[in-house]
Amino acid sequence: MTVIDAARLPVGRLASVVAKRLLEGEEIAIINAEQAIISGKKEEIIARYRHKTEVGGMKRKGPYFSRMPHMILKRTVRGMLPYQQPKGRMAYKRLRVFIGVPEELKDAEVEKLEMKRSLDYMTLKELSGYLGITWQK
């Protein structure tokens, strides 16, 4: 199993790299998902994700969009997989995403990816706070 540290990596670029590797048959665990970043201005990012969370309202039965940072990252990877086909579903099952570093992966060798990032960005933890998740210290 490959362990990737998502700290200070752009979500979209990370998701595309991970999706390709999942389709090749690799098992991947992503740690520190709350520290991954989304490029752009904070107001635009918040508006875009708030709209996504309001789509599943009272009259419609979905789609429901998670507010937790690890689930936002996992859903982004799913969007880059052919999820409606069996190979995409099997690839998605090989992905595990965690907030922080879990006990079972403390001793694992962590792979750090090098990617460019912009000057304007927001972490998934900040975004989750704006979407209504309260963090305990």
The 8 nearest C-alpha neighbors of each residue, nearest first, counted from 0:
[[1, 26, 27, 2, 28, 25, 107, 93],
 [0, 2, 27, 28, 26, 3, 110, 109],
 [1, 3, 28, 109, 29, 27, 110, 0],
 [4, 2, 110, 29, 109, 111, 5, 30],
 [3, 5, 30, 6, 111, 29, 31, 110],
 [6, 4, 35, 8, 31, 32, 30, 3],
 [5, 7, 34, 35, 8, 4, 31, 32],
 [8, 6, 35, 36, 34, 5, 9, 122],
 [9, 7, 35, 5, 6, 36, 10, 114],
 [10, 8, 36, 37, 12, 11, 35, 13],
 [11, 9, 13, 12, 37, 36, 14, 35],
 [12, 10, 14, 13, 9, 15, 75, 37],
 [11, 13, 15, 14, 9, 10, 16, 114],
 [12, 14, 10, 16, 11, 15, 9, 17],
 [15, 13, 76, 11, 17, 12, 16, 18],
 [14, 16, 18, 12, 17, 13, 11, 19],
 [17, 15, 13, 19, 14, 18, 12, 20],
 [16, 18, 14, 20, 15, 19, 21, 13],
 [19, 17, 21, 15, 20, 16, 14, 76],
 [20, 18, 22, 16, 21, 17, 15, 23],
 [19, 21, 23, 17, 22, 18, 25, 16],
 [22, 20, 25, 18, 90, 24, 23, 19],
 [21, 23, 19, 24, 20, 90, 18, 87],
 [22, 24, 20, 21, 25, 19, 90, 18],
 [25, 23, 21, 22, 26, 20, 90, 93],
 [24, 26, 21, 20, 23, 27, 0, 93],
 [27, 25, 93, 0, 94, 1, 21, 24],
 [28, 26, 1, 94, 0, 2, 25, 95],
 [27, 29, 95, 2, 96, 94, 1, 3],
 [30, 28, 96, 3, 2, 4, 97, 95],
 [29, 31, 97, 4, 32, 100, 99, 5],
 [32, 30, 99, 98, 33, 5, 34, 6],
 [33, 31, 98, 69, 34, 30, 35, 5],
 [32, 34, 124, 123, 68, 31, 35, 98],
 [35, 33, 6, 32, 122, 31, 7, 123],
 [36, 34, 7, 6, 8, 5, 32, 122],
 [35, 37, 122, 9, 121, 7, 8, 10],
 [36, 38, 121, 120, 9, 10, 122, 39],
 [39, 37, 120, 119, 117, 36, 121, 9],
 [40, 38, 119, 120, 41, 37, 44, 43],
 [39, 41, 43, 42, 119, 44, 120, 38],
 [40, 42, 44, 43, 45, 121, 39, 120],
 [41, 43, 45, 44, 40, 46, 47, 39],
 [44, 42, 46, 45, 40, 41, 47, 39],
 [45, 43, 41, 47, 46, 42, 48, 40],
 [44, 46, 42, 48, 43, 47, 49, 41],
 [45, 47, 43, 49, 44, 48, 42, 50],
 [48, 46, 44, 50, 45, 49, 43, 51],
 [47, 49, 51, 50, 45, 46, 44, 52],
 [50, 48, 46, 52, 51, 47, 45, 53],
 [49, 51, 53, 48, 47, 52, 46, 54],
 [52, 50, 48, 49, 53, 54, 64, 47],
 [51, 53, 64, 49, 50, 54, 48, 63],
 [52, 54, 50, 51, 55, 56, 49, 63],
 [55, 53, 51, 52, 56, 50, 62, 61],
 [56, 54, 61, 63, 62, 53, 59, 60],
 [57, 55, 59, 54, 58, 53, 60, 61],
 [56, 58, 59, 55, 60, 61, 54, 53],
 [59, 57, 56, 60, 55, 61, 54, 53],
 [60, 58, 56, 55, 61, 57, 54, 62],
 [61, 59, 55, 62, 58, 56, 57, 63],
 [62, 60, 55, 63, 59, 54, 56, 64],
 [61, 63, 55, 64, 60, 54, 59, 52],
 [62, 64, 61, 55, 65, 52, 54, 60],
 [65, 63, 52, 62, 51, 66, 55, 71],
 [64, 66, 67, 70, 71, 63, 52, 68],
 [65, 67, 127, 130, 68, 64, 71, 132],
 [66, 68, 70, 65, 69, 127, 71, 132],
 [69, 67, 71, 123, 33, 70, 124, 127],
 [68, 70, 72, 32, 71, 67, 96, 97],
 [69, 71, 73, 72, 67, 68, 74, 65],
 [72, 70, 68, 74, 73, 69, 75, 65],
 [73, 71, 75, 69, 70, 74, 68, 76],
 [72, 74, 70, 76, 75, 71, 69, 77],
 [73, 75, 77, 71, 76, 72, 70, 78],
 [76, 74, 72, 78, 77, 73, 71, 14],
 [77, 75, 14, 73, 79, 78, 74, 18],
 [78, 76, 74, 80, 79, 75, 73, 82],
 [77, 79, 75, 76, 80, 74, 82, 81],
 [78, 80, 76, 77, 18, 15, 81, 75],
 [79, 81, 77, 82, 87, 78, 18, 76],
 [82, 80, 87, 83, 84, 79, 86, 88],
 [81, 83, 87, 88, 80, 84, 77, 85],
 [84, 82, 81, 87, 85, 88, 80, 86],
 [85, 83, 87, 82, 86, 81, 88, 89],
 [84, 86, 88, 87, 89, 83, 82, 81],
 [87, 85, 89, 88, 84, 90, 22, 81],
 [88, 86, 82, 81, 90, 84, 85, 89],
 [89, 87, 91, 85, 82, 90, 86, 92],
 [88, 90, 92, 86, 91, 87, 85, 93],
 [89, 91, 87, 21, 93, 88, 92, 22],
 [92, 90, 88, 93, 89, 94, 87, 77],
 [91, 93, 89, 90, 94, 88, 95, 87],
 [92, 94, 26, 90, 91, 27, 89, 95],
 [95, 93, 27, 92, 91, 28, 26, 96],
 [96, 94, 28, 29, 27, 93, 97, 92],
 [97, 95, 29, 28, 69, 30, 73, 94],
 [98, 96, 30, 69, 99, 32, 29, 31],
 [99, 97, 31, 32, 33, 69, 30, 100],
 [98, 100, 31, 30, 97, 101, 32, 33],
 [99, 101, 30, 31, 105, 98, 104, 102],
 [102, 100, 104, 103, 105, 99, 97, 98],
 [101, 103, 105, 104, 100, 106, 99, 107],
 [102, 104, 101, 105, 106, 107, 100, 28],
 [103, 105, 107, 102, 106, 101, 100, 2],
 [106, 104, 102, 107, 103, 100, 101, 108],
 [107, 105, 104, 108, 103, 102, 109, 101],
 [108, 106, 104, 105, 109, 2, 103, 1],
 [107, 109, 106, 110, 2, 1, 104, 105],
 [110, 108, 2, 3, 107, 4, 111, 1],
 [109, 111, 3, 2, 4, 112, 108, 1],
 [112, 110, 4, 3, 109, 113, 5, 6],
 [111, 113, 114, 110, 3, 4, 8, 5],
 [112, 114, 111, 115, 8, 116, 7, 13],
 [115, 113, 112, 116, 8, 9, 12, 13],
 [114, 116, 117, 113, 9, 8, 12, 7],
 [117, 115, 9, 114, 118, 8, 38, 7],
 [116, 118, 119, 38, 120, 115, 39, 9],
 [117, 119, 120, 116, 38, 39, 40, 121],
 [120, 118, 39, 117, 40, 38, 121, 41],
 [121, 119, 38, 39, 37, 36, 118, 40],
 [120, 122, 37, 36, 41, 125, 38, 123],
 [123, 121, 36, 124, 125, 35, 34, 37],
 [122, 124, 126, 33, 68, 125, 35, 36],
 [123, 125, 33, 127, 122, 126, 68, 128],
 [126, 124, 128, 122, 123, 127, 129, 121],
 [125, 127, 123, 129, 128, 124, 130, 122],
 [128, 126, 130, 124, 129, 132, 125, 66],
 [127, 129, 132, 125, 126, 131, 130, 133],
 [128, 130, 126, 127, 131, 125, 45, 132],
 [131, 129, 127, 128, 132, 66, 126, 49],
 [130, 132, 128, 129, 127, 133, 66, 126],
 [133, 131, 128, 127, 130, 134, 66, 67],
 [132, 134, 128, 131, 135, 127, 129, 130],
 [135, 133, 132, 136, 128, 124, 127, 131],
 [134, 136, 133, 132, 128, 124, 127, 98],
 [135, 134, 133, 99, 124, 132, 128, 98]]
